[in-house]
Amino acid sequence: MRKVMPTVRSDLTDKVILITGASRGIGRSVALNCAQAGAEVIITGRTMGALEELDDEISKTDGKATIVELDQADTAAMARLGQAIAARWGRLDGFVANAGQLGQMAPMPHIDPEIFEKTIMVNLTSIWYQIAAFDTLLRASNAGRAVLVSSGAAQGARAYWGAYAVSKAGLEAMARAWAAESEKTEMRINLIDPGATRTAMRAAAYPGEDPDSLRTAEDITPAFLHLLSPDCTSQGMLYKAAELSAKLGSPI
């Protein structure tokens, strides 16, 4: 797949962008900054109170947001959401598959079966359902962009990362296949690895770590905005968020 580095700042004026898992952390920062860059954002999550707070913050900067309460395990909801977007906007200019869960940190044979299956569902299977629901909408845009959030756990061998590592490795394979199938369209599909970022998931994985030693979600958000912009022409690439944000001038 080809890799083209950014040369200009992101402008998302009048773009319709969907961000899953937007109630906190990276998703929240990406949604807020997309709105500030001119996009109308569709924000999903399981916690309505947090989504409403984000909506209020977006409104303060004259941004536009639509709240969707969404459980990643509710696969039927994906098709309904796609239909609702088609009826209201007729297209989708950006899709950030950010929602995910850590699952259980344990030796592979000792992971609870229900937790294993739920982790694969939330981090991998549900995103396939979203791809099925949103692909036509992204193709209807003159610059449809999809950003799927992976992890360093997808690479190499990490003991005790269990279903999370499996799900992210599968996600990367799925994203590359989707990108290869979309080469001759205006759609661009890429992966991003946030790296060590100050989030609740990171704290759960590394409870003894000093959060002040980590980058914030805001530090790496420029990388997401670039991959969502029409200026991004890369296809099927995996980016390290910190490296790409640094090239874009983010104060990391």
C-alpha positions, 0 to 999 in steps of 0.5 A: 500500500502507498504512504503519503505524508501530510503537507497541510493542516486538516480542514474538515469543513462540512464533513460528516464524521462518525466517531465510536467510543466518543464519550471519553479519552481519545474518541472524545478528543477526536470528536471535539477537534473534528467539530472545531475543524468544521465537521458535523460529528456523530458521536456514539457511546454507551454513556448518554451523560458523557455524550451529552456533556461532549455535545454541550462542549461542542455547541459552545464552539458553534459545532454540530453533533448528533448523539447516538447511544450505541453498544458495540455488541448490538450488531443489529444497531449498526445497520439501523445507524447506517440507514439513519445516516443515509436518510439524513445525510446520504453519505459519510465523510469519515468513520473512526472505529475507536470504541473498544475494550481491554478484556481480561489480562490473563494467561490464554487458557485461563481467560473467561470464555464470555470475556474472550467472546465479548472482547472479540465482538467489541473490538473486531466483529462489531467493526465488521458490522460497521464496515458493512453498514457504512461502506456504501455511505463512505463511497458516496462521499467525494473523500470518504475516510476511515480510521481504525484504531489498532494497538501495539499489542497486535504485533509481536508476542505479548504474554497475558494480552489474550483476546485484546491482542487477537482482536487487534491483529484481526482488525489490522488484517481486516482493514488491509483487506478492505483497503485493498478492495477500495483502491480504485475508489475515492475512499481511503482506509488506514490504521492508527496505533495511539501508543502509550496514551493517558486513557482509562484503558491504559490505566487498567492495563498498567495500574502502577504507571505514572499517568503524567509520564504519558501523552494525552489524547489531545497530543495525538489527535492531529494524526486522526484529523489528518487521516480523516481529511481529503488531504490524506491519500495514504491507503492501507497504512498503519501509523504511529499516532505520536510520530504522525502528530509530531510531523504535523506539529503537535506539541508532544 
